[in-house]
Amino acid sequence: MRDSLVIIPTYNEKENVEKIIRKVIELNSDFEILIIDDGSPDGTAAIVQRLQMEFPGLLHLEQRVGKLGLGTAYIHGFKWALSRNYSYIFEMDADFSHNPLDLIRLRAACMEGADVAIGSRYVKGVNVVNWPMSRVLMSYFASMYVRLITRIDIQDATAGFKCYRRVVLETIPMEKIKFVGYAFQIEMKFTAIQYGFKVIEVPIIFTDRTEGVSKMSTRIFREAFLGVIQMKVNSWFRNYKR
C-alpha cells in the first residue's frame, strides 16, 4: 500500500478519465487513485473498472447513485482514505486543469512542514490558461471576496487542487462541513486554518479543460457567494480546539 491517495470525483468524464489515471500512475511514485463516480451515464465507471484489472491495488473505484455534489464526493473519499493508512490525501480534477506532475510538488510541501498544500493559480500573479477573461475575473475576485469576509490569507480560496496531511482530515468533523459545490473548497481551507493548521500555497499553472463539459453553474456560484458570510458567522459560535 502506498502512502498517498489521489481522490478524483467524476461525472461524465469518459473523454478524460483513462488519460488522467494513466498520467498519475506513470509518475511511478507513491500515489494510488480513488475515483468517486456519481452514476455517470456516459460509462465513466466502466472505463475505470476495466483499468482496475490493469492496475490492481493502485486504482480504486467508489460508485454512488446520482449526482450528489463535489463536496459530498470528497467527504466520501476522505472517509474511505481514513479507514486505511494513507498519510497524504489529495483532491484533484479529472479534466487536466490540474497537472498531474504537480502532485509531487504538493506532496513535497506537506512532507516539508505544511499541513495543507494548495495548488494556487494566484499566489504568483494570474496563472490560468484558456479561460475567458470573464471567468478569470470571477474566480480572482471571488478569492478577494473570501479574504475580505473571512480574513484568511489565501490568494486562491476556491482552488480544488490540494494535499492534506492525514491529521487534518482526522481533526475536521466532516459532519459539520455543509457546502457541496465550490463553497466546499473555501470551507475546508477556512476550517483547517481555524484549527491552527499550516496552510501554504504552491504556485501552479491551471489549464481549462479541452474535453468534456464544465460543471460550474450559477447555483454553485451563488452558494459560494452567500455561503462565505454564513460560514464566517457560524464560526463565531464554534470551538476549534484540537
DRENGU-917978 format. One record per residue (C-alpha): residue number from 1; residue in one letter; y, x, z. Coordinates in pm, 1 decimal, m for minus. Layout:
SITE; n; res; Y; X; Z
SITE; NUM; a; Y; X; Z
...
This chain:
SITE; n; res; Y; X; Z
SITE; 1; m; 0.0; 0.0; 0.0
SITE; 2; r; 339.1; 136.8; m98.5
SITE; 3; d; 637.4; 122.3; 136.7
SITE; 4; s; 886.0; m61.3; m90.4
SITE; 5; l; 873.9; m416.1; m226.7
SITE; 6; v; 1098.4; m541.7; m507.4
SITE; 7; i; 1142.0; m919.6; m491.5
SITE; 8; i; 1228.8; m1077.5; m827.6
SITE; 9; p; 1285.5; m1455.3; m843.2
SITE; 10; t; 1215.2; m1611.4; m1182.2
SITE; 11; y; 1278.1; m1938.7; m1359.6
SITE; 12; n; 1218.2; m1943.4; m1736.6
SITE; 13; e; 1221.5; m1565.3; m1778.9
SITE; 14; k; 940.6; m1524.4; m2033.1
SITE; 15; e; 1163.2; m1302.0; m2250.2
SITE; 16; n; 1228.0; m1057.8; m1965.6
SITE; 17; v; 956.8; m1070.8; m1702.7
SITE; 18; e; 697.0; m841.4; m1862.8
SITE; 19; k; 957.5; m582.9; m1959.5
SITE; 20; i; 1116.8; m571.4; m1612.3
SITE; 21; i; 775.7; m541.8; m1443.5
SITE; 22; r; 675.7; m253.3; m1667.2
SITE; 23; k; 1006.8; m73.2; m1612.3
SITE; 24; v; 976.7; m92.9; m1233.3
SITE; 25; i; 614.0; 19.5; m1229.7
SITE; 26; e; 693.1; 303.1; m1473.7
SITE; 27; l; 920.8; 452.9; m1208.4
SITE; 28; n; 596.1; 592.4; m1062.8
SITE; 29; s; 739.1; 582.2; m715.2
SITE; 30; d; 677.2; 373.4; m405.3
SITE; 31; f; 757.9; 28.9; m548.1
SITE; 32; e; 544.9; m282.0; m555.1
SITE; 33; i; 676.3; m605.8; m708.9
SITE; 34; l; 670.3; m963.0; m583.5
SITE; 35; i; 758.8; m1230.2; m840.1
SITE; 36; i; 869.1; m1562.9; m690.1
SITE; 37; d; 838.0; m1816.6; m971.1
SITE; 38; d; 978.5; m2166.9; m928.0
SITE; 39; g; 744.4; m2350.2; m1160.6
SITE; 40; s; 886.9; m2211.5; m1484.6
SITE; 41; p; 785.4; m2447.9; m1765.7
SITE; 42; d; 809.4; m2164.8; m2021.1
SITE; 43; g; 496.5; m1983.7; m1895.3
SITE; 44; t; 662.1; m1704.5; m1696.8
SITE; 45; a; 395.0; m1721.7; m1424.6
SITE; 46; a; 111.2; m1695.4; m1677.1
SITE; 47; i; 258.9; m1369.7; m1808.0
SITE; 48; v; 271.5; m1232.9; m1453.1
SITE; 49; q; m87.6; m1338.4; m1388.1
SITE; 50; r; m201.3; m1151.0; m1698.0
SITE; 51; l; m15.9; m839.0; m1585.3
SITE; 52; q; m168.7; m859.9; m1237.6
SITE; 53; m; m501.5; m768.6; m1397.4
SITE; 54; e; m338.9; m456.9; m1543.7
SITE; 55; f; m156.6; m361.3; m1221.8
SITE; 56; p; m385.7; m463.8; m932.7
SITE; 57; g; m227.6; m408.4; m593.2
SITE; 58; l; 115.1; m334.9; m740.7
SITE; 59; l; 215.3; m675.8; m876.0
SITE; 60; h; 214.1; m990.4; m663.9
SITE; 61; l; 298.2; m1349.5; m751.8
SITE; 62; e; 406.0; m1645.2; m540.0
SITE; 63; q; 438.1; m1975.6; m726.6
SITE; 64; r; 649.1; m2262.1; m595.5
SITE; 65; v; 673.5; m2616.6; m724.1
SITE; 66; g; 1015.1; m2697.6; m867.1
SITE; 67; k; 1343.4; m2513.1; m888.7
SITE; 68; l; 1425.2; m2467.2; m519.0
SITE; 69; g; 1715.1; m2222.5; m536.6
SITE; 70; l; 1776.7; m1849.6; m528.8
SITE; 71; g; 1829.2; m1825.6; m153.8
SITE; 72; t; 1506.1; m2003.5; m63.3
SITE; 73; a; 1317.7; m1784.3; m312.3
SITE; 74; y; 1440.3; m1468.7; m143.4
SITE; 75; i; 1370.9; m1603.1; 205.0
SITE; 76; h; 1017.4; m1688.3; 90.6
SITE; 77; g; 987.4; m1331.8; m35.4
SITE; 78; f; 1131.2; m1181.8; 283.9
SITE; 79; k; 876.8; m1366.2; 496.9
SITE; 80; w; 597.4; m1257.1; 263.9
SITE; 81; a; 712.9; m895.7; 291.9
SITE; 82; l; 749.7; m904.5; 671.0
SITE; 83; s; 391.6; m1026.7; 705.4
SITE; 84; r; 295.2; m693.6; 550.4
SITE; 85; n; 400.3; m335.1; 623.5
SITE; 86; y; 685.5; m268.8; 380.3
SITE; 87; s; 970.1; m51.3; 509.4
SITE; 88; y; 1220.7; m123.2; 229.7
SITE; 89; i; 1266.4; m465.1; 72.8
SITE; 90; f; 1473.9; m521.1; m242.1
SITE; 91; e; 1646.6; m807.2; m420.8
SITE; 92; m; 1665.6; m774.2; m797.9
SITE; 93; d; 1726.2; m995.5; m1102.0
SITE; 94; a; 1468.7; m1032.7; m1378.4
SITE; 95; d; 1715.1; m1016.1; m1667.7
SITE; 96; f; 1801.3; m640.5; m1674.4
SITE; 97; s; 2150.8; m695.2; m1540.4
SITE; 98; h; 2025.0; m455.6; m1272.8
SITE; 99; n; 1896.2; m121.5; m1398.4
SITE; 100; p; 1550.1; m50.4; m1250.0
SITE; 101; l; 1640.8; 319.1; m1222.2
SITE; 102; d; 1898.1; 225.3; m957.8
SITE; 103; l; 1618.5; 111.8; m725.9
SITE; 104; i; 1562.5; 478.4; m647.1
SITE; 105; r; 1928.6; 528.0; m553.7
SITE; 106; l; 1937.0; 220.1; m331.0
SITE; 107; r; 1618.6; 329.3; m155.9
SITE; 108; a; 1759.6; 677.7; m104.0
SITE; 109; a; 2074.1; 531.3; 53.4
SITE; 110; c; 1864.7; 343.4; 309.8
SITE; 111; m; 1648.4; 647.4; 375.0
SITE; 112; e; 1967.4; 844.5; 443.1
SITE; 113; g; 2109.9; 606.4; 703.8
SITE; 114; a; 2216.4; 273.7; 554.2
SITE; 115; d; 2057.6; m44.5; 682.4
SITE; 116; v; 2157.1; m238.7; 369.4
SITE; 117; a; 2242.0; m72.2; 37.9
SITE; 118; i; 2426.5; m286.3; m217.4
SITE; 119; g; 2429.9; m213.0; m588.2
SITE; 120; s; 2804.4; m261.7; m631.3
SITE; 121; r; 2990.9; m343.3; m951.1
SITE; 122; y; 3335.8; m294.6; m797.4
SITE; 123; v; 3324.1; m9.1; m547.0
SITE; 124; k; 3448.3; 230.0; m817.4
SITE; 125; g; 3662.6; 20.7; m1048.8
SITE; 126; v; 3500.8; m259.3; m1250.3
SITE; 127; n; 3161.7; m158.6; m1393.4
SITE; 128; v; 3047.5; m463.7; m1588.7
SITE; 129; v; 2915.8; m466.2; m1946.1
SITE; 130; n; 2902.3; m766.2; m2185.0
SITE; 131; w; 3065.8; m1020.2; m1954.7
SITE; 132; p; 3356.6; m1226.3; m2090.8
SITE; 133; m; 3683.4; m1146.4; m1915.5
SITE; 134; s; 3687.2; m1491.6; m1751.2
SITE; 135; r; 3353.1; m1418.3; m1580.8
SITE; 136; v; 3464.9; m1071.0; m1470.4
SITE; 137; l; 3783.5; m1210.5; m1318.3
SITE; 138; m; 3598.4; m1494.0; m1145.8
SITE; 139; s; 3349.6; m1253.1; m987.3
SITE; 140; y; 3610.2; m991.8; m893.1
SITE; 141; f; 3848.9; m1238.7; m733.1
SITE; 142; a; 3559.5; m1414.2; m560.1
SITE; 143; s; 3490.2; m1089.8; m377.5
SITE; 144; m; 3858.5; m1058.0; m288.5
SITE; 145; y; 3849.1; m1413.3; m153.5
SITE; 146; v; 3542.1; m1333.6; 58.3
SITE; 147; r; 3712.8; m1026.7; 205.9
SITE; 148; l; 4022.0; m1232.1; 285.2
SITE; 149; i; 3830.5; m1506.3; 466.4
SITE; 150; t; 3556.8; m1304.4; 636.1
SITE; 151; r; 3734.2; m971.3; 694.5
SITE; 152; i; 3427.2; m776.5; 584.4
SITE; 153; d; 3499.4; m459.1; 389.4
SITE; 154; i; 3264.6; m517.5; 95.8
SITE; 155; q; 3401.3; m481.5; m256.8
SITE; 156; d; 3116.0; m669.7; m427.2
SITE; 157; a; 3041.9; m954.0; m187.6
SITE; 158; t; 2841.4; m1159.7; m438.2
SITE; 159; a; 2615.8; m873.7; m552.6
SITE; 160; g; 2248.4; m961.2; m578.0
SITE; 161; f; 2100.8; m611.6; m613.9
SITE; 162; k; 2018.8; m485.3; m265.4
SITE; 163; c; 1783.6; m282.8; m49.3
SITE; 164; y; 1721.1; m381.2; 312.7
SITE; 165; r; 1555.5; m176.0; 580.2
SITE; 166; r; 1281.3; m385.1; 735.8
SITE; 167; v; 1460.0; m413.8; 1072.0
SITE; 168; v; 1748.4; m606.4; 912.9
SITE; 169; l; 1523.9; m886.7; 789.2
SITE; 170; e; 1331.5; m887.0; 1117.7
SITE; 171; t; 1660.1; m937.3; 1305.4
SITE; 172; i; 1834.8; m1203.1; 1095.0
SITE; 173; p; 1698.9; m1550.8; 1180.9
SITE; 174; m; 1616.7; m1683.5; 836.3
SITE; 175; e; 1623.7; m2045.1; 951.9
SITE; 176; k; 1998.5; m2005.8; 1008.2
SITE; 177; i; 2068.7; m1890.0; 652.9
SITE; 178; k; 2193.0; m2211.0; 495.0
SITE; 179; f; 2305.2; m2138.2; 140.6
SITE; 180; v; 2078.1; m2144.1; m162.8
SITE; 181; g; 2296.6; m2026.6; m453.8
SITE; 182; y; 2520.5; m1721.0; m484.0
SITE; 183; a; 2669.3; m1803.4; m143.4
SITE; 184; f; 2334.1; m1684.3; m9.0
SITE; 185; q; 2424.3; m1330.0; m116.7
SITE; 186; i; 2753.9; m1348.4; 71.1
SITE; 187; e; 2590.0; m1497.2; 380.6
SITE; 188; m; 2324.6; m1225.2; 401.8
SITE; 189; k; 2583.2; m946.5; 382.8
SITE; 190; f; 2814.5; m1115.3; 632.3
SITE; 191; t; 2529.6; m1180.7; 876.2
SITE; 192; a; 2396.7; m824.5; 855.3
SITE; 193; i; 2743.7; m689.6; 933.7
SITE; 194; q; 2784.9; m934.3; 1223.3
SITE; 195; y; 2464.0; m796.2; 1371.8
SITE; 196; g; 2609.9; m447.7; 1353.6
SITE; 197; f; 2400.9; m310.9; 1069.8
SITE; 198; k; 2539.6; m38.9; 846.4
SITE; 199; v; 2605.3; m183.2; 500.4
SITE; 200; i; 2707.9; 52.8; 220.9
SITE; 201; e; 2784.4; 8.3; m147.3
SITE; 202; v; 2621.4; 222.5; m415.8
SITE; 203; p; 2807.6; 213.3; m749.6
SITE; 204; i; 2607.5; 71.4; m1040.0
SITE; 205; i; 2677.6; m46.6; m1392.9
SITE; 206; f; 2599.4; m417.5; m1429.0
SITE; 207; t; 2493.0; m530.9; m1777.3
SITE; 208; d; 2482.6; m901.5; m1860.0
SITE; 209; r; 2153.3; m1043.1; m1980.2
SITE; 210; t; 2077.5; m1023.1; m2351.3
SITE; 211; e; 1778.6; m1260.4; m2340.6
SITE; 212; g; 1716.3; m1584.1; m2154.4
SITE; 213; v; 1974.2; m1820.0; m2004.5
SITE; 214; s; 2209.5; m1760.8; m1711.2
SITE; 215; k; 2150.9; m1977.7; m1402.1
SITE; 216; m; 2520.7; m1983.5; m1299.3
SITE; 217; s; 2675.8; m2331.5; m1266.7
SITE; 218; t; 2991.8; m2491.4; m1129.9
SITE; 219; r; 2786.5; m2635.8; m841.2
SITE; 220; i; 2672.5; m2287.6; m739.8
SITE; 221; f; 3028.9; m2154.9; m762.1
SITE; 222; r; 3162.2; m2446.9; m556.7
SITE; 223; e; 2901.5; m2387.6; m286.6
SITE; 224; a; 3011.6; m2025.3; m262.0
SITE; 225; f; 3384.1; m2108.9; m252.3
SITE; 226; l; 3360.2; m2372.8; 18.9
SITE; 227; g; 3067.0; m2212.3; 196.9
SITE; 228; v; 3258.3; m1896.7; 286.8
SITE; 229; i; 3501.2; m2094.1; 502.6
SITE; 230; q; 3218.8; m2289.0; 666.3
SITE; 231; m; 3024.9; m1967.2; 729.5
SITE; 232; k; 3323.0; m1797.9; 892.8
SITE; 233; v; 3393.5; m2094.8; 1120.4
SITE; 234; n; 3026.8; m2121.1; 1220.4
SITE; 235; s; 3024.2; m1750.8; 1310.5
SITE; 236; w; 3273.5; m1813.2; 1590.5
SITE; 237; f; 3004.4; m2009.1; 1774.6
SITE; 238; r; 2706.2; m1776.1; 1715.3
SITE; 239; n; 2568.4; m1492.5; 1922.5
SITE; 240; y; 2491.1; m1188.2; 1708.8
SITE; 241; k; 2342.5; m971.2; 1981.8
SITE; 242; r; 2025.7; m785.3; 1884.9
